[in-house]
Amino acid sequence: MARDHYWAVYSHVSKKDVFGIKAFSKRKALQALFNKIGKDAYKWRFEIRKRKIKQPKKVKNLKTNSRRNFSMSNTKIITGEVRFSYLHAWEPHAVEEGQDKKYSVSLLIPKSDKKTIAAIEKAIEAAKADGKSSKFGGKIPSNLKLPLRDGDTEREDDPNYAGHYFINASSKNKPGIVDKDINPILDQNELYSGCYGRASINFYAFNVSGNRGIAAGLNNLQKLRDGESLSGGASAEDDFSDGFGDTDEDDLLG
């Protein structure tokens, strides 16, 4: 059943919701507030209030939308169950010294998940179409770097990648992190490299100093179940050497 409300922290002093806390139970909202400010969470000036979730308006006629909006909506996907590797979802991480720090993850996608793979391929094609005029000068290059990679050939020394495709996704903005019941995860030990979940990602074109391709932006993560913690294997430098790490477009990712 879809949720129609959440709980937020209202301040009687500033007369508005504060701290950006959104939880699907009153108790969890209070716990999140306590984690931020300690015992001050119980002072009179703060109140946990129910807020209604605004539902998006239904599009009656898709053809009336602009081509740009239609294309952008198709560059975003929600994966099926994947495994998280080289996870940096709590604090931003720089692959190499001097690079911008970003939140990032390598998503291990079972090759048997035909639905997710088909959705990814479709979203990549939509990103190519978006970038045709804005990034590629009106013609899609034949040698673009693409984000969907084969673990059996590119990570053959790591058994965790066997039988999987993988995608490296990153963003300068911190992803939302929830559990299988859509409750925010606050304990950093709960989400780690090796656990299983779903990811919200979007694809976009880049062209920097002749380095052209399609990259994956990280939006949100959902943990579904635990798994054996991953360590070792391929280096983070190898995993995130796609060439999109320095693109200005990363500033636009949510």
Residue frames relative to the residue before (quaternion, step in Angstrom):
aa qw qx qy qz dx dy dz
M 1.0000 0.0000 0.0000 0.0000 0.00 0.00 0.00
A 0.4389 -0.7073 0.4877 0.2632 3.59 -0.81 0.98
R 0.4180 -0.6983 0.5226 0.2541 3.56 -0.98 0.81
D 0.2107 -0.7948 0.5581 0.1114 3.57 -1.03 0.78
H 0.7803 0.2263 -0.1520 0.5629 3.60 1.24 0.12
Y 0.1060 -0.7459 0.6481 0.1109 3.52 -1.38 0.19
W 0.4329 -0.6828 0.5232 0.2698 3.57 -1.32 0.11
A 0.0844 -0.7999 0.5941 -0.0006 3.56 -0.92 0.97
V 0.4671 -0.6560 0.5168 0.2904 3.57 -1.33 0.28
Y 0.1400 -0.7975 0.5853 0.0424 3.56 -0.58 1.20
S 0.2345 -0.7656 0.5854 0.1269 3.57 -1.00 0.90
H 0.3596 -0.7392 0.5310 0.2056 3.57 -0.75 1.06
V 0.6048 0.5513 -0.3565 0.4507 3.58 1.24 -0.27
S 0.7815 0.3057 -0.1656 0.5181 3.59 0.75 -1.03
K 0.3520 -0.7758 0.4575 0.2549 3.58 1.33 -0.14
K 0.6946 0.3864 -0.2990 0.5280 3.58 0.94 0.85
D 0.6085 -0.5210 0.4362 0.4098 3.56 -1.31 0.20
V 0.1260 -0.8150 0.5650 0.0244 3.57 -0.97 0.88
F 0.8030 0.3449 -0.2656 0.4070 3.51 -1.44 0.32
G 0.4348 -0.7329 0.4426 0.2793 3.59 1.24 -0.02
I 0.3935 0.7320 -0.4716 0.2948 3.59 1.19 0.42
K 0.0587 0.7612 -0.6427 0.0642 3.55 -0.95 1.00
A 0.0942 0.7991 -0.5834 0.1104 3.57 -0.57 1.16
F 0.4413 -0.7173 0.4773 0.2509 3.55 -1.16 0.55
S 0.7254 0.2264 -0.2729 0.5900 3.54 1.17 0.66
K 0.5998 -0.5819 0.4127 0.3623 3.55 -1.16 0.64
R 0.6409 0.5428 -0.3179 0.4400 3.55 1.03 -0.83
K 0.6811 0.4860 -0.2959 0.4608 3.57 0.91 -0.90
A 0.6169 0.5337 -0.3509 0.4600 3.60 1.07 -0.65
L 0.6558 0.4995 -0.3071 0.4755 3.57 0.99 -0.85
Q 0.6355 0.5253 -0.3271 0.4618 3.58 1.01 -0.79
A 0.6464 0.5142 -0.3171 0.4660 3.58 0.99 -0.82
L 0.6432 0.5115 -0.3179 0.4729 3.58 1.05 -0.77
F 0.6409 0.5213 -0.3173 0.4656 3.58 0.99 -0.84
N 0.6419 0.5283 -0.3242 0.4514 3.59 1.00 -0.78
K 0.6794 0.4914 -0.2824 0.4661 3.57 1.15 -0.63
I 0.8545 0.1366 -0.0199 0.5008 3.58 0.73 -1.03
G 0.5169 -0.6729 0.4126 0.3313 3.60 1.23 0.16
K 0.8445 -0.1900 0.1369 0.4816 3.57 -1.16 -0.69
D 0.5219 0.6296 -0.4201 0.3934 3.60 1.21 -0.30
A 0.5071 0.6633 -0.4137 0.3628 3.59 1.23 -0.35
Y 0.7122 0.4590 -0.2516 0.4678 3.60 1.15 -0.59
K 0.4634 0.6861 -0.4512 0.3330 3.59 1.23 0.14
W 0.6967 -0.5302 0.3088 0.3717 3.54 -1.24 0.60
R 0.6577 0.5705 -0.3271 0.3674 3.57 1.01 -0.74
F 0.7087 0.4065 -0.2643 0.5125 3.59 1.23 -0.24
E 0.0098 -0.7837 0.6204 -0.0287 3.55 -1.04 0.85
I 0.3398 -0.7205 0.5666 0.2107 3.57 -0.98 0.87
R 0.0136 -0.8297 0.5557 -0.0504 3.56 -0.54 1.21
K 0.4734 -0.6591 0.5133 0.2792 3.54 -1.19 0.68
R 0.0912 -0.7876 0.6088 0.0257 3.55 -1.01 0.91
K 0.4154 -0.7058 0.5196 0.2434 3.55 -1.00 0.81
I 0.3897 -0.7036 0.5431 0.2412 3.55 -0.97 0.87
K 0.3697 -0.7289 0.5350 0.2143 3.54 -0.79 1.02
Q 0.2854 -0.7643 0.5584 0.1504 3.54 -0.74 1.08
P 0.4917 -0.6625 0.4680 0.3168 3.60 -0.94 0.83
K 0.5294 -0.6284 0.4669 0.3267 3.55 -1.11 0.68
K 0.4568 -0.6781 0.5032 0.2799 3.54 -1.01 0.81
V 0.3531 -0.7174 0.5612 0.2139 3.52 -1.02 0.84
K 0.3004 -0.7895 0.5101 0.1620 3.58 -0.45 1.20
N 0.8084 0.0763 -0.0061 0.5836 3.54 0.97 -0.82
L 0.3286 -0.7898 0.4870 0.1761 3.53 -0.22 1.29
K 0.6194 0.5798 -0.3460 0.4006 3.57 1.08 -0.69
T 0.6265 0.5469 -0.3509 0.4304 3.59 1.15 -0.42
N 0.5556 0.5973 -0.3997 0.4181 3.60 1.25 -0.26
S 0.5580 -0.5846 0.4612 0.3662 3.54 -1.22 0.47
R 0.6181 -0.5503 0.4038 0.3900 3.58 -1.17 0.53
R 0.6314 0.5531 -0.3365 0.4269 3.58 1.00 -0.78
N 0.6879 0.4752 -0.2927 0.4640 3.59 0.86 -0.94
F 0.6319 0.5295 -0.3373 0.4545 3.57 1.02 -0.76
S 0.6783 0.4997 -0.2902 0.4539 3.54 0.92 -0.93
M 0.6592 0.5173 -0.3185 0.4432 3.57 0.89 -0.87
S 0.6363 0.5304 -0.3449 0.4414 3.61 1.00 -0.75
N 0.7045 0.4556 -0.2637 0.4760 3.57 1.15 -0.59
T 0.5815 0.5584 -0.3964 0.4392 3.58 1.20 0.13
K 0.6569 0.4692 -0.3079 0.5035 3.58 1.27 -0.06
I 0.0131 0.7966 -0.6043 0.0115 3.58 -1.00 0.84
I 0.2770 -0.6763 0.6426 0.2303 3.52 -1.40 0.24
T 0.3657 -0.7608 0.4918 0.2133 3.59 -0.59 1.08
G 0.5038 -0.5335 0.5473 0.4025 3.50 -1.39 -0.01
E 0.7500 -0.3501 0.2502 0.5023 3.59 -1.17 -0.34
V 0.0041 -0.7759 0.6291 -0.0465 3.55 -0.85 1.07
R 0.3979 -0.6756 0.5495 0.2885 3.54 -1.31 0.08
F 0.3589 -0.7455 0.5256 0.1979 3.57 -0.93 0.92
S 0.0089 0.7855 -0.6175 0.0387 3.56 -0.87 1.00
Y 0.8243 0.1170 -0.1310 0.5382 3.58 -1.17 0.65
L 0.1724 0.8401 -0.4864 0.1672 3.51 0.95 1.04
H 0.0565 0.7485 -0.6577 0.0633 3.55 -0.92 1.03
A 0.1688 0.8283 -0.5085 0.1640 3.56 0.50 1.26
W 0.6813 0.4930 -0.2874 0.4585 3.58 1.21 -0.42
E 0.7862 0.0697 -0.0284 0.6133 3.57 1.06 -0.73
P 0.5044 -0.6492 0.4610 0.3342 3.62 -0.98 0.72
H 0.1730 -0.7956 0.5798 0.0310 3.52 -1.12 0.74
A 0.2558 -0.7445 0.5972 0.1537 3.57 -1.03 0.82
V 0.4449 -0.6985 0.4907 0.2707 3.59 -0.77 1.02
E 0.7944 0.0604 -0.0106 0.6044 3.56 0.98 -0.89
E 0.6182 -0.5529 0.4054 0.3844 3.54 -1.16 0.56
G 0.7643 0.3326 -0.2681 0.4830 3.54 -0.91 0.96
Q 0.6163 0.5317 -0.3539 0.4607 3.60 1.21 -0.32
D 0.5988 -0.5503 0.4367 0.3846 3.55 -1.26 0.40
K 0.4282 -0.6809 0.5305 0.2677 3.55 -1.07 0.75
K 0.0007 0.8028 -0.5948 0.0423 3.55 -0.98 0.91
Y 0.4581 -0.5968 0.5695 0.3312 3.51 -1.37 0.31
S 0.0762 0.8321 -0.5380 0.1113 3.58 -0.78 0.94
V 0.0072 -0.7745 0.6325 0.0029 3.53 -1.32 0.35
S 0.2775 -0.6942 0.6317 0.2049 3.52 -1.27 0.54
L 0.2109 -0.7976 0.5592 0.0821 3.57 -0.68 1.15
L 0.1927 -0.7777 0.5911 0.0929 3.58 -0.67 1.13
I 0.1015 -0.8271 0.5527 -0.0153 3.55 -0.42 1.31
P 0.4132 -0.7126 0.4970 0.2729 3.64 -0.57 1.04
K 0.4921 -0.6674 0.4685 0.3049 3.58 -0.92 0.85
S 0.5957 0.5736 -0.3560 0.4353 3.58 1.23 -0.36
D 0.6034 0.5524 -0.3552 0.4524 3.61 1.26 -0.32
K 0.1266 -0.8467 0.5151 0.0415 3.56 0.40 1.28
K 0.6243 0.5665 -0.3428 0.4146 3.58 1.05 -0.74
T 0.6825 0.4702 -0.2902 0.4784 3.58 0.88 -0.94
I 0.6524 0.5226 -0.3212 0.4452 3.58 0.92 -0.87
A 0.6499 0.5094 -0.3136 0.4689 3.59 0.98 -0.84
A 0.6483 0.5136 -0.3179 0.4636 3.59 1.00 -0.81
I 0.6342 0.5258 -0.3219 0.4666 3.58 1.03 -0.79
E 0.6708 0.4996 -0.3030 0.4567 3.57 0.84 -0.95
K 0.6444 0.5126 -0.3168 0.4707 3.58 1.02 -0.76
A 0.6648 0.4994 -0.3016 0.4666 3.58 0.97 -0.86
I 0.6180 0.5360 -0.3422 0.4623 3.59 1.06 -0.69
E 0.6442 0.5114 -0.3197 0.4705 3.58 0.99 -0.82
A 0.6353 0.5165 -0.3275 0.4715 3.58 1.05 -0.75
A 0.6425 0.5112 -0.3203 0.4724 3.60 1.03 -0.77
K 0.6065 0.5384 -0.3506 0.4684 3.59 1.07 -0.68
A 0.6597 0.5068 -0.3033 0.4648 3.56 0.94 -0.92
D 0.6267 0.5317 -0.3297 0.4646 3.58 1.03 -0.77
G 0.7522 0.4264 -0.2148 0.4541 3.54 0.91 -0.94
K 0.4238 0.7397 -0.4520 0.2625 3.58 1.23 -0.26
S 0.7837 0.2876 -0.1603 0.5267 3.58 0.81 -0.95
S 0.7092 0.4892 -0.2719 0.4287 3.58 0.98 -0.85
K 0.8097 0.2485 -0.1108 0.5200 3.60 1.09 -0.67
F 0.7968 0.3564 -0.1462 0.4655 3.58 1.03 -0.76
G 0.5430 -0.6759 0.3855 0.3158 3.59 1.19 0.40
G 0.7316 -0.4620 0.2385 0.4409 3.57 1.05 0.71
K 0.7599 0.2525 -0.1742 0.5731 3.59 1.26 -0.04
I 0.3860 -0.7262 0.5205 0.2295 3.57 -0.82 1.00
P 0.3977 -0.7330 0.4952 0.2436 3.64 -0.60 1.08
S 0.4865 -0.6786 0.4717 0.2834 3.56 -1.13 0.62
N 0.7360 0.4125 -0.2142 0.4921 3.58 1.22 -0.45
L 0.1965 0.8071 -0.5325 0.1625 3.59 1.01 0.75
K 0.4154 -0.6454 0.5722 0.2888 3.56 -1.21 0.59
L 0.1404 -0.8190 0.5553 0.0342 3.55 -0.71 1.10
P 0.5116 -0.7108 0.4019 0.2673 3.61 -0.99 0.81
L 0.6408 0.5083 -0.3413 0.4632 3.63 1.15 -0.45
R 0.0038 0.8363 -0.5419 0.0836 3.55 -0.40 1.28
D 0.4743 -0.7004 0.4785 0.2357 3.55 -1.16 0.69
G 0.3613 -0.7669 0.4941 0.1930 3.58 -0.50 1.19
D 0.6187 0.5672 -0.3469 0.4185 3.60 1.10 -0.63
T 0.7575 0.3550 -0.2036 0.5086 3.60 1.08 -0.64
E 0.7512 0.3957 -0.2220 0.4794 3.59 0.99 -0.79
R 0.7702 0.2154 -0.1364 0.5846 3.60 1.23 -0.33
E 0.1410 0.8473 -0.5018 0.1018 3.56 1.02 0.81
D 0.6369 0.5220 -0.3330 0.4593 3.60 1.23 -0.31
D 0.6932 0.4192 -0.2647 0.5232 3.61 1.28 -0.11
P 0.3505 -0.7767 0.4825 0.2026 3.64 -0.36 1.19
N 0.5774 0.5975 -0.3818 0.4048 3.60 1.16 -0.45
Y 0.6881 0.4654 -0.2752 0.4840 3.59 1.18 -0.52
A 0.4638 0.6910 -0.4451 0.3305 3.62 1.24 -0.19
G 0.8246 0.1853 -0.1619 0.5094 3.56 -0.92 0.93
H 0.6668 0.4736 -0.2921 0.4957 3.57 1.25 0.33
Y 0.2948 -0.6137 0.6782 0.2767 3.44 -1.45 0.28
F 0.1043 -0.7959 0.5852 0.1148 3.59 -1.20 0.21
I 0.1513 -0.7568 0.6327 0.0634 3.51 -1.27 0.64
N 0.2379 -0.7436 0.6084 0.1421 3.55 -1.00 0.87
A 0.0303 -0.8083 0.5868 -0.0361 3.58 -0.64 1.14
S 0.0231 0.8110 -0.5830 0.0442 3.57 -1.01 0.78
S 0.0137 -0.7823 0.6226 0.0090 3.54 -1.31 0.31
K 0.4768 -0.6409 0.5128 0.3145 3.57 -1.18 0.50
N 0.6765 0.4553 -0.2816 0.5057 3.57 1.26 -0.35
K 0.5236 -0.6564 0.4473 0.3081 3.56 -0.98 0.84
P 0.4142 -0.7172 0.4946 0.2637 3.62 -0.83 0.90
G 0.4920 -0.5877 0.5365 0.3532 3.53 -1.27 0.40
I 0.1240 -0.8029 0.5822 0.0317 3.60 -0.98 0.84
V 0.0721 0.8066 -0.5793 0.0931 3.59 -0.59 1.15
D 0.4754 -0.6446 0.5101 0.3136 3.55 -1.32 0.26
K 0.7534 -0.4048 0.2569 0.4501 3.60 -1.26 -0.07
D 0.6806 0.4437 -0.2816 0.5105 3.60 1.26 -0.35
I 0.5075 -0.6777 0.3786 0.3741 3.58 1.33 0.29
N 0.4424 0.6474 -0.4925 0.3778 3.58 1.09 0.65
P 0.5405 -0.6338 0.4323 0.3453 3.61 -0.92 0.82
I 0.3130 -0.7197 0.5881 0.1954 3.58 -1.04 0.79
L 0.1566 -0.8174 0.5521 0.0500 3.56 -0.67 1.13
D 0.6533 0.4994 -0.3004 0.4833 3.57 1.17 -0.62
Q 0.3858 -0.7600 0.4756 0.2176 3.58 -0.49 1.17
N 0.6061 0.5636 -0.3617 0.4292 3.61 1.17 -0.39
E 0.5865 0.6101 -0.3583 0.3943 3.56 1.25 -0.33
L 0.7583 0.2612 -0.1582 0.5759 3.60 1.13 -0.57
Y 0.1617 0.8018 -0.5387 0.2017 3.57 -0.47 1.20
S 0.6353 -0.5047 0.4107 0.4159 3.57 -1.28 0.24
G 0.7173 0.3936 -0.3129 0.4823 3.53 -0.66 1.15
C 0.6320 0.5060 -0.3551 0.4673 3.61 1.11 -0.44
Y 0.4396 -0.7049 0.5097 0.2238 3.55 -1.31 0.39
G 0.1957 0.7854 -0.5713 0.1357 3.55 -1.10 0.66
R 0.4898 -0.6054 0.5166 0.3560 3.52 -1.27 -0.49
A 0.1895 -0.7821 0.5850 0.1012 3.55 -1.23 0.46
S 0.2627 -0.6997 0.6403 0.1775 3.51 -1.21 0.69
I 0.0812 0.8022 -0.5813 0.1097 3.57 -0.59 1.17
N 0.1464 -0.7679 0.6126 0.1169 3.55 -1.24 0.40
F 0.3286 -0.7546 0.5454 0.1582 3.53 -1.13 0.72
Y 0.0229 0.7975 -0.6005 0.0529 3.56 -1.07 0.78
A 0.4910 -0.6661 0.4869 0.2795 3.54 -1.22 0.57
F 0.0486 -0.7789 0.6233 0.0497 3.56 -1.19 0.58
N 0.0114 -0.7596 0.6502 -0.0069 3.52 -1.27 0.57
V 0.1589 0.7923 -0.5615 0.1780 3.56 -0.15 1.32
S 0.8412 -0.1111 0.0295 0.5283 3.57 -0.60 1.19
G 0.7349 -0.4212 0.2243 0.4819 3.55 0.97 0.88
N 0.5626 0.5654 -0.3842 0.4649 3.57 1.32 -0.02
R 0.0310 0.8492 -0.5189 0.0930 3.58 -0.15 1.30
G 0.3014 0.7617 -0.5391 0.1958 3.52 -1.04 0.74
I 0.4813 -0.6015 0.5378 0.3425 3.51 -1.37 -0.39
A 0.1216 -0.8006 0.5856 0.0354 3.57 -0.83 1.01
A 0.3813 -0.7097 0.5479 0.2253 3.56 -1.30 0.37
G 0.2096 -0.7717 0.5910 0.1056 3.55 -0.87 0.99
L 0.3704 -0.7365 0.5306 0.1971 3.56 -1.00 0.87
N 0.1659 -0.7976 0.5758 0.0688 3.58 -0.78 1.06
N 0.7962 -0.1776 0.1903 0.5461 3.59 0.39 -1.25
L 0.2242 -0.7656 0.5914 0.1176 3.55 -1.29 0.49
Q 0.0998 -0.7695 0.6284 0.0557 3.56 -1.15 0.73
K 0.2722 -0.7517 0.5776 0.1653 3.58 -0.77 1.00
L 0.1954 -0.7920 0.5713 0.0904 3.56 -0.95 0.96
R 0.8004 -0.1298 0.1139 0.5740 3.59 0.96 -0.80
D 0.5774 -0.5929 0.4411 0.3473 3.53 -1.28 0.36
G 0.0456 -0.7727 0.6322 0.0349 3.53 -1.32 0.33
E 0.6626 -0.4853 0.3712 0.4331 3.54 -1.27 0.19
S 0.4963 -0.6733 0.4594 0.2989 3.56 -0.83 0.99
L 0.3106 -0.7635 0.5430 0.1602 3.56 -0.92 0.95
S 0.1386 0.7496 -0.6408 0.0912 3.53 -1.06 0.84
G 0.7340 0.3630 -0.2897 0.4955 3.53 -1.17 0.52
G 0.5271 0.6311 -0.4631 0.3307 3.57 -1.16 -0.56
A 0.7975 -0.2523 0.2025 0.5093 3.54 -1.18 -0.58
S 0.5300 -0.6399 0.4556 0.3194 3.55 -1.13 0.62
A 0.6028 -0.5555 0.4252 0.3838 3.55 -1.21 0.48
E 0.6005 0.5666 -0.3616 0.4331 3.58 1.08 -0.68
D 0.6599 0.4920 -0.3061 0.4784 3.58 1.02 -0.79
D 0.6671 0.5321 -0.3117 0.4179 3.56 0.91 -0.91
F 0.8064 0.2739 -0.1287 0.5080 3.57 0.92 -0.83
S 0.4176 0.6995 -0.4713 0.3380 3.56 1.02 0.82
D 0.2631 0.8152 -0.4786 0.1928 3.56 1.11 0.73
G 0.5245 -0.6531 0.4129 0.3577 3.57 1.17 -0.34
F 0.6477 0.5200 -0.3536 0.4302 3.61 1.19 0.05
G 0.4273 0.7579 -0.4286 0.2435 3.58 1.22 -0.07
D 0.7494 0.3813 -0.2176 0.4956 3.58 1.12 -0.56
T 0.4251 0.7215 -0.4688 0.2810 3.62 1.18 0.18
D 0.5277 -0.6436 0.4600 0.3094 3.52 -1.07 0.77
E 0.5679 0.6289 -0.3830 0.3679 3.58 1.13 -0.57
D 0.5240 0.6412 -0.4257 0.3647 3.63 1.12 -0.39
D 0.5781 0.6019 -0.3748 0.4038 3.58 1.17 -0.56
L 0.6860 0.5116 -0.2808 0.4345 3.56 1.18 -0.54
L 0.5488 0.6527 -0.3930 0.3441 3.56 1.21 -0.27
G 0.2313 -0.7766 0.5709 0.1320 3.56 -1.07 0.79
